[in-house]
Amino acid sequence: MTFDDWVGSTRRRARTDGVRPALREAAAELYWGGLRRLDRLWSVAPTVYERDWDVLIVLDGCRCDLIAEVADEYAFLDAPGRIASPASQSREWIAQTFTADRRDAMAGTAYVAANPYTDALSPADFLLLDEVWRSVWDDELGTVPARPVTDRAIDAARTEDPDRLLVHYMQPHFPSVPDPAIESPYRRGDPGWQPGHVWSQLEAGEVTRERVWRAYRENLQYVLDEVALLLKNVDGTRVAITADHGNAFGEWGVHGHPPRMPLPSLHLVPWYETMAIDRGTHEPDQYDEGETDIAVTEKLRDLGYLGE
């Protein structure tokens, strides 16, 4: 929006809604617009393809301080670090990571993904693009459980022998698998059910920060248990555990992970390094290859993405 556009929209709003509401909305537009312009400073951060790994595990929406709280529970989280992500939201992360100038690296990558924003990618660009969300979606939870992602990643590692294995879990991104009730007072299928979107609830004071943080932490522990299983069933001398973005808990008035937001809580993400040895302790289940009618919009709504 240009300055002239902003002035024009403010005048129109003043005529229809009154001067005070128009000025409040105009001030909000300036504030959010200014923040988003600052996000360009983060967009030049290196992507994960500019880092050294042969197995990369992406924990969707994981904050550095969150994973630090539980690191001592997992032996593979003994080498903490953090990096700058070029994105504050998954769609941006995928768009900035998988670009035309990285096609050589992508051609040797098996990408096992639970995030529906991979819908924008072409399978032809990868050794394997396994969009787990297309066939393994829990309608009750409104997300992809972690175990199918683990299973498909193990299968990809053993059958494809990729140069690089990239495993993108949906957790700890909400909904919280251990605490699904936090998302909405209703269950799916009940009259009037609507996704609660925990960040909107937190912003409105309908749920406490402590409750959201606890559900967030439990969701991280849930997925880290799967990471522990994965690391015993794939081979990797250079394994990295990171996130595509973090989450804001009220910093600068921001909740969740809106696009183009220049906050450290969104752009500074964990980077733990470890190794993996396939000890053959787990035989993955087999799942259907995919759906014929993909309701991408509904899946993104369940995850709270629509409106970002």
C-alpha positions in Angstrom: 0.0 0.0 0.0 1.4 3.4 -1.0 1.0 6.5 1.2 -1.7 7.9 -1.2 -3.6 4.6 -0.9 -3.3 4.7 2.9 -4.6 8.3 3.0 -7.5 7.5 0.6 -8.6 4.4 2.5 -8.5 6.3 5.8 -10.7 9.0 4.4 -13.2 6.5 3.1 -13.2 4.7 6.4 -13.8 8.0 8.3 -16.8 8.7 6.1 -18.4 5.3 6.7 -17.2 4.3 10.2 -16.4 7.7 11.9 -13.2 9.5 12.5 -12.0 7.7 15.7 -12.3 4.1 14.3 -10.7 5.2 11.1 -7.7 6.7 12.9 -7.3 3.6 15.0 -7.3 1.4 11.9 -5.0 3.8 10.1 -2.5 3.6 13.0 -2.7 -0.2 13.0 -1.9 -0.3 9.3 1.1 1.9 9.7 2.4 -0.2 12.6 2.0 -3.6 10.9 3.2 -2.2 7.6 6.3 -0.8 9.2 7.1 -4.1 10.9 6.7 -6.0 7.6 9.1 -3.6 5.8 11.7 -4.4 8.5 11.4 -8.1 7.8 13.5 -7.6 4.7 16.5 -7.6 7.0 15.9 -11.2 7.8 15.0 -12.4 4.3 18.7 -12.4 3.3 19.5 -15.1 5.9 21.1 -18.3 4.5 18.7 -21.1 3.7 19.3 -24.6 5.0 20.8 -25.6 1.7 23.7 -23.4 2.5 24.4 -25.4 5.6 26.1 -28.8 6.0 23.8 -31.8 6.6 22.8 -35.1 5.2 19.7 -35.5 7.3 17.7 -32.4 8.3 14.7 -32.6 10.7 12.4 -29.6 10.7 10.2 -29.0 13.7 7.4 -26.7 12.5 7.1 -23.5 14.5 9.6 -24.3 17.3 11.1 -21.6 19.5 14.6 -21.7 20.8 13.6 -21.2 24.4 11.0 -23.9 24.1 13.3 -26.7 23.0 15.9 -25.5 25.5 13.4 -26.3 28.3 13.3 -30.0 27.3 16.8 -30.5 25.8 18.1 -32.4 28.8 15.4 -35.1 28.3 16.9 -36.1 24.9 20.5 -37.2 24.4 20.6 -36.0 20.8 20.0 -32.4 21.9 23.4 -32.0 23.6 24.9 -29.6 21.1 22.6 -26.5 21.1 22.8 -23.7 18.7 20.6 -21.3 16.7 20.4 -19.9 13.2 18.5 -17.2 11.5 15.6 -18.4 9.3 14.7 -16.3 6.3 11.0 -16.6 7.0 8.5 -16.1 9.8 5.9 -18.5 8.3 6.0 -21.9 6.6 4.8 -20.8 3.2 7.6 -18.2 3.0 10.2 -20.8 4.3 9.3 -23.3 1.6 9.3 -20.6 -1.1 12.7 -19.3 -0.1 14.3 -22.7 0.5 13.3 -24.5 -2.7 14.3 -22.2 -5.5 15.4 -22.7 -9.1 19.1 -22.0 -8.3 19.1 -24.9 -5.8 17.7 -27.5 -8.2 20.9 -29.6 -8.2 20.7 -30.0 -4.5 17.0 -30.6 -4.6 17.4 -33.4 -7.2 19.3 -35.4 -4.6 16.9 -34.7 -1.7 14.1 -36.9 -0.4 11.7 -34.5 1.2 9.1 -36.0 3.5 6.7 -33.3 4.5 3.7 -32.9 6.8 3.1 -29.2 5.9 0.4 -28.6 3.3 2.3 -25.6 1.8 4.4 -28.1 -0.1 1.4 -28.0 -2.5 3.3 -25.3 -4.3 6.3 -27.5 -5.1 6.9 -29.8 -8.1 7.7 -33.5 -7.3 9.9 -33.5 -10.5 12.4 -31.2 -8.7 13.2 -33.7 -6.0 14.6 -37.2 -5.8 11.4 -37.8 -3.8 8.7 -35.4 -2.6 6.5 -37.4 -0.2 3.6 -35.1 0.9 2.4 -37.1 3.9 -0.4 -34.6 4.6 -2.1 -35.7 1.4 -2.9 -39.2 2.6 -2.3 -39.2 6.4 -4.5 -36.5 7.9 -6.3 -36.9 11.2 -9.6 -35.1 10.9 -10.2 -35.3 14.6 -6.9 -33.7 15.5 -6.8 -31.3 12.5 -3.2 -32.1 11.7 -0.8 -34.8 10.6 0.4 -37.1 13.5 4.1 -37.5 13.8 4.3 -41.3 13.5 3.4 -41.5 9.8 6.1 -38.9 9.1 8.6 -41.0 10.9 7.6 -44.1 9.1 7.7 -42.5 5.7 11.1 -40.9 6.4 12.5 -44.3 7.4 11.1 -45.9 4.3 12.5 -43.1 2.1 16.0 -43.4 3.7 16.1 -47.2 3.2 14.6 -47.4 -0.3 15.8 -44.2 -2.0 19.3 -43.8 -0.5 19.1 -40.0 -0.9 22.1 -37.7 -0.8 20.0 -35.6 1.6 16.9 -36.5 3.7 14.7 -33.7 4.8 12.0 -34.6 7.3 9.4 -31.9 8.0 7.2 -32.7 11.0 4.1 -30.6 11.6 4.7 -30.4 15.4 5.1 -28.5 17.7 2.9 -26.3 15.5 -0.6 -26.2 16.9 -3.0 -28.1 17.1 -1.4 -29.8 20.1 -1.7 -33.6 19.8 -1.4 -34.2 23.6 -3.9 -31.3 24.3 -6.2 -30.9 21.4 -9.0 -29.3 23.4 -7.0 -26.1 23.7 -7.8 -25.2 20.1 -11.6 -25.0 20.5 -14.3 -25.5 23.0 -16.1 -27.8 20.5 -15.1 -31.1 19.0 -15.1 -31.6 15.2 -18.6 -32.6 14.1 -20.4 -30.9 17.0 -23.0 -28.3 16.0 -21.3 -24.9 15.4 -17.8 -26.3 15.5 -15.1 -23.9 14.3 -11.3 -24.1 14.6 -10.4 -22.1 17.7 -6.9 -21.0 16.5 -5.1 -20.9 19.8 -3.2 -17.7 19.0 -6.5 -15.7 18.6 -7.6 -17.2 21.9 -4.4 -16.1 23.6 -4.6 -12.6 22.2 -8.2 -12.3 23.3 -7.4 -13.5 26.8 -9.6 -16.5 26.4 -6.8 -18.9 27.4 -3.7 -18.2 29.6 -0.2 -18.0 28.4 0.8 -20.7 30.8 -1.8 -23.1 29.3 -0.7 -22.4 25.8 3.0 -22.8 26.6 2.3 -26.1 28.4 0.4 -27.5 25.4 3.1 -26.2 23.1 5.9 -27.8 25.1 4.0 -31.1 25.3 3.5 -31.1 21.6 7.3 -30.6 21.2 8.0 -33.5 23.5 5.5 -35.6 21.5 7.4 -35.0 18.3 10.8 -35.3 19.8 9.9 -38.8 20.9 9.4 -39.5 17.2 12.7 -37.9 16.3 14.4 -40.3 18.8 12.9 -43.2 16.9 13.9 -41.8 13.6 17.5 -41.3 14.6 17.8 -45.1 15.4 16.4 -46.1 12.0 18.2 -43.9 9.4 21.9 -43.3 8.7 23.4 -39.8 8.9 26.8 -38.5 9.9 25.6 -34.9 9.8 22.1 -34.6 11.2 20.6 -31.3 12.1 17.4 -30.5 14.0 15.9 -27.1 13.3 12.7 -25.2 12.6 11.2 -23.3 9.7 10.1 -20.4 12.1 9.3 -19.8 15.7 6.2 -18.4 17.4 5.5 -15.0 19.0 3.9 -14.9 22.4 2.9 -11.2 22.5 6.2 -9.7 21.5 5.5 -6.3 19.9 1.8 -7.2 20.0 2.3 -10.2 17.8 0.9 -13.7 18.4 1.6 -16.8 16.4 3.7 -16.6 13.2 2.3 -14.0 10.7 4.2 -13.6 7.4 6.9 -11.0 7.0 7.3 -10.3 10.7 10.9 -9.2 11.8 10.8 -10.6 15.4 13.7 -12.6 16.8 11.2 -15.0 18.3 10.1 -15.9 14.8 13.3 -15.8 12.9 15.9 -17.2 15.4 15.4 -21.0 15.3 17.1 -23.9 16.9 20.0 -25.7 15.3 21.1 -28.9 17.0 23.7 -31.3 15.5 23.9 -35.0 16.1 24.2 -38.2 14.1 22.0 -41.2 13.3 22.6 -44.9 12.8 20.0 -47.3 11.3 19.9 -50.0 14.0 16.8 -51.6 12.4 14.7 -51.2 15.6 11.5 -50.1 13.8 9.7 -51.4 10.7 7.6 -48.6 9.3 3.9 -49.1 8.6 2.7 -48.6 5.0 0.2 -45.9 4.1 -1.9 -45.1 1.1 0.0 -43.1 -1.6 -2.4 -40.2 -1.7 -5.9 -38.8 -2.0 -7.7 -38.1 -5.3 -9.5 -35.0 -3.9 -7.2 -32.8 -1.8 -8.9 -30.2 0.4 -5.8 -28.1 0.9 -7.8 -25.1 2.1 -9.5 -27.1 4.9 -6.2 -28.5 6.1 -4.6 -25.0 6.2 -7.6 -23.7 8.1 -7.3 -26.5 10.7 -3.7 -25.5 11.2 -4.7 -21.8 11.7 -2.9 -20.6 8.6 -5.7 -19.0 6.7 -5.8 -15.2 7.3 -2.0 -14.9 7.6 
